[in-house]
Amino acid sequence: MTAISRRLLLAGAAGTALPLALAPSGTAEERFGGRFRRWAADTWRSMIAMTDERTGLSADNIDGTLDPDSRSGYTSPTNIGGYLWSTVVAHRLRLISDRERSHRLGQTLRTLDRMVRHEPSGMFYNWYDERTADVLTSWPGSGDKVYPFLSSVDNGWLAAALMVIMGAGTDHRREAERLLDSMNFAVFYDAAARPAFGTGLLRGGFWDGEVPPDKPWVDGDYLGTGTAVHYTTNHYDTTVSETRITSYLAIARGQVPAKHYFATWRTFPAGCDWDWQEQEPVGRTRNYLGIDVFEGAYAYRDSLVVPGWGGSMFEALMPDLFVPEARWAPRSWGVNHPLTVRAHRLHGLEDAGYGAWGFSPASEPGGGYREYGVDPIGLNPDGYYSDAEQSNVDLGYGNCRAPGPAPTFGDGVVTPHAGFLALPYARIEGYRNLIKIADELDCYGPGGFYDAVAVRSGTLARRYLALDQAMIMGALGNLMAGDLLRKAFCGREVTAAIKPLIGMETFGAGWA
């Protein structure tokens, strides 16, 4: 551990916050720089604490005290990728030196190079021991059996980090490129998933060995290797989803066809045959690349929003950390992202009256982990609720289903990473919200923001998750260093393939 890393890990959360400037002009650094810099330094401290000193692999989570003995004992491709892009951000924000950046990236890339993978595709398994880099076969603590699985979205986030390393001018471009070139996302692509459209969808993942007894599966050999693997029965088939990062990567690298992007649902169709979804969508059908796409949206107050599965912030906005979706697609993501953030803000402040906002899967205050979201802008009829006590939001479904009773809300749970993802679309409101979470709700510790807080009881989830901290680091890197992750990720290959693809679409989102 270098001297600067040791100081960051052992020092308290020091730093003088600058007063909030409300002028509409000026960079993020000029307007909010004092707080942002402190938050970045403290968040990076948590990433250091989660990372094994020998392997360079970041544990999935750690206790709020940052005691290394409280590391989770397991990691994933997403966790590893998050640590890698956070290292790039930490260097650009001058939290670490050139030498430390080189050491940290090199250490992790060397470990990745020796880790056991699925050889035909180059994909990484979903769980490894961060101390040894071995594939996990039993869960730390319980000893329950782990069935090695390979996830399309988790490998997508690791690949995104490798692309950031390649595009950020680091001295590890070749090592990252070699790893990325070995990863073939076509292994997840079921070309027959949407036969009416002549294109396919990505599977959730596969087991290449024993399958858990309670999991359905289907055999397939999408790479034509002669050896089948056991795929999940589900496809990733919705557009507002964190999984679109994998679609962007696979399309840009020529591993799946571009029109696959239009095979996913904006909403499910209208009509009583689909009345199981959260509400009846409104919209029209448009044709893109020969595919008829129903550009549906859900009503939220006086707006129309293209929903995610659960209405969570990271479904909508995590891929936006790497791809400038609003700028490249002004008639689709450029409309939907601000309205999604607005829905979260109005839900937290007015609908539920929590006084704070930002809902996304996170740690449960008091223990555990669960999904949080804004129920009315989620396709899931059972909802991602904004707190454990909330009752279901049932707005009805035209003439097919009568509305249910008005929902009740209890001890709402906000998660800081959702607030950071929202900052590009609500800079001042988002900053004020994060100040409240940190100062009034006391959701801040030695490693930056704790993972979540229940706003009425003040109960904290006093731990740090690698994924959630990495989202915070990514958001701060973009805000404080001129779209750092986006510029590094969006090289010539990505720009040529993805910018015109997403730019041609017009969502049904907008003002009702």
C-alpha positions, 0 to 999 in steps of 0.5 A, a space after each residue: 500500500 502506498 503512502 497516499 493510500 495509507 493516508 486516505 484509508 486511515 485519515 478521517 473524513 476531513 475536508 472543508 466544504 465550499 458553500 453551494 453556489 446556485 449560479 447556473 454557469 461554471 463547471 461542477 468543480 467550480 460550483 460544488 468542488 469542495 464537497 465533490 472532492 471530499 466525497 471522491 476521496 472518501 469513496 476511494 478510501 472505501 475502494 482501497 479498504 475493499 481491495 485485497 493487497 495481493 490480488 488487486 480484487 475488490 471484495 463485494 462489500 465491507 463493513 462501515 468501519 472499513 475493517 479489512 477483516 469484514 470484507 465479504 470474501 467474494 467478488 464478481 466481474 462487476 466488482 472488479 470492473 468497478 474497482 478498475 474504473 474507480 482507479 482511473 477516476 482516482 488518478 485523474 482526480 489526483 487522489 493517487 499518483 501515476 505510479 500508484 495507478 500503474 501498480 493497481 491496474 497492473 496488479 488487477 489485470 495480471 490477476 484477471 489474466 490467470 483466473 479460471 474462465 469459460 475458455 470458448 468464450 473468455 467469459 468470467 465466472 460470477 463469483 471468485 474469492 477475492 483473496 485467492 482469485 479462485 472460482 467460488 464453490 461455497 459461500 463464505 460463512 454459510 458454506 452453502 454450495 455455489 454453482 459456477 455461473 457466467 452472467 452476461 451483464 456482469 461480464 459487460 461491466 468488466 468489459 466496460 472497465 477494460 475499455 475505459 483503461 484502453 481509452 484513458 491513456 493508461 500504460 496498461 492498454 495492451 493488457 486490457 485489450 488482450 483480455 477484452 479481445 478474448 471475451 466473445 459476448 455472442 456466447 449469450 446471444 440467442 439469435 432465435 429469440 425474436 423470430 418475427 423480427 429476424 433477430 435475437 436477445 441476450 440470455 441472462 447467463 449460463 452454467 457450464 457445469 452443474 445447475 442448481 436444482 431449483 433453476 430452469 435451464 435450456 441447453 444451447 451452443 451459440 458459439 458452435 463449439 460442439 459443447 452445449 452449456 446450460 442457459 437461463 430460460 430468461 432473456 434480457 428483453 427490456 430496454 430501460 435496463 442496466 443490461 444494455 451496456 452488454 448490448 452496446 459492447 456486443 454491437 460495437 464489437 460486431 458480436 451481435 447485430 445492431 438491430 438486436 437493440 430494437 428487439 427489446 421492449 420499451 413497454 410491453 404492448 397495450 391491450 387486455 392480453 398484457 394487463 398483468 403489467 403495472 399500467 396500460 402504456 400509451 404510444 405508437 409503433 415506429 419502424 427501425 431497421 425493419 423492426 416494428 417497435 411499440 414506443 410505449 410509455 407509462 403515465 407519471 403525473 403530467 409526464 410519460 416515462 419509458 419504464 424499467 423493470 422495477 423503476 430503479 435509478 441504476 436500471 435507467 442511468 448506470 449505462 449512461 455513465 459510459 455512453 452519453 445517451 442523452 446527447 447521442 439520442 436526444 429524442 429518446 434517452 435525452 427525454 427519458 433520463 430527465 423525466 426518470 430523475 424527476 419522477 424519483 424526486 417527486 416520488 420522494 418529496 411529494 408522493 411519499 413525503 420522505 424528504 429525500 429521494 433516489 431509489 435503487 437496489 441497495 443494502 437494507 438498513 438493519 441488514 440484508 439487501 433488496 431492490 428499491 425503486 419507484 413502483 409506478 415507473 416500473 413494468 413489474 406488477 409487484 413493484 420495486 417499492 421505495 420502502 419495506 412498508 409501502 403497499 402496492 401501487 395499482 393504477 389500474 389498466 384501462 377497462 381491463 383492470 380497476 385501480 387498487 386502493 391508494 398506496 401507503 408509504 412508511 420508512 422510505 429507503 434512499 441510496 446515495 448512489 442513485 442520487 449521484 447517477 441523477 446529478 447530470 439531470 438535476 444538478 442543484 436539486 441532486 446536490 441538495 439531496 445528497 447534502 441532506 442524506 449526508 448531513 441531516 440523515 447522517 448517512 456518511 462515514 469514513 468511506 464516504 456515503 453509507 449504502 442506504 438510510 431509512 429516512 424516518 427512523 434514521 436507520 443506516 445500512 452501515 456498509 459499503 458495496 463495491 458496485 455502489 461505490 464504483 457508481 459514485 466514483 464514476 459519476 464524480 469522474 464524469 462531473 469533475 473530469 470532463 466526462 472521463 468515463 464516457 470519453 474513455 469508453 466511447 472510442 471510434 468503434 463505439 461511437 461509429 456503431 452506437 451513436 447513429 443506432 440510438 440516435 435514430 429513435 423517438 421514445 414515447 416519453 415526454 409531457 402528457 
